[in-house]
Amino acid sequence: MERPVIVIFGAAVLADGRPSPSLRRRIGYGAKAALAWPAAPVLCCGGVGVVGPSEASIIADGLVSRGIAPERLILDEASLDTLQSVVAAARFVRERALEGCVVCSDRYHIPRIRMLLAALGTRSKSGPTAPGLGGTRPYYWAKMHLREALAIPYDLVIVLARRGYFRSLS
């Protein structure tokens, strides 16, 4: 993929405003992708959750601190979950006539993201990830796989039922 957008999916922000371990990992994956695709814009996804600031702004700060040029960063602070971030990414690709997305998230999360992008007609590829459990504990890894198993059919039904609506948003 020569003309992608790098999309970094948000995760929780801690009460003190620091990124959670999941968000730190995703920032790291996004930084690696930004170095691998130096001309690609970087879409930082995630609104304000339980506490502020927004996940997208924390991602952007983390990328800038790792040497990624701020002018490459676009903040999607409106998306509050994976499905909203996927719709925003698909819209971004269409509006800019890009080839697709490089998806930066945890390995357990990427299959759902890529499935939803495909349902919206947007090409994607997995960005960098960590091997094995990605630095998480086995219990957490299992819990997140279970969450994804439940979220996949739920989000897919929504996307398939409203695909025309989502595509018309651009």
Secondary structure, DSSP 8 states (H G I E B T S, - for coil): --SEEEEE----B-TTS-B-HHHHHHHHHHHHHHHHSTTS-EEEE----SSSS-HHHHHHHHHHHTT--GGGEEEE-S--SHHHHHHHHHHHHHHTT--EEEEES-TTTHHHHHHHHHHTT--EEE----STTTT--HHHHHHHHHHHHHHHHHHHHHHHHHHHHHHHT-
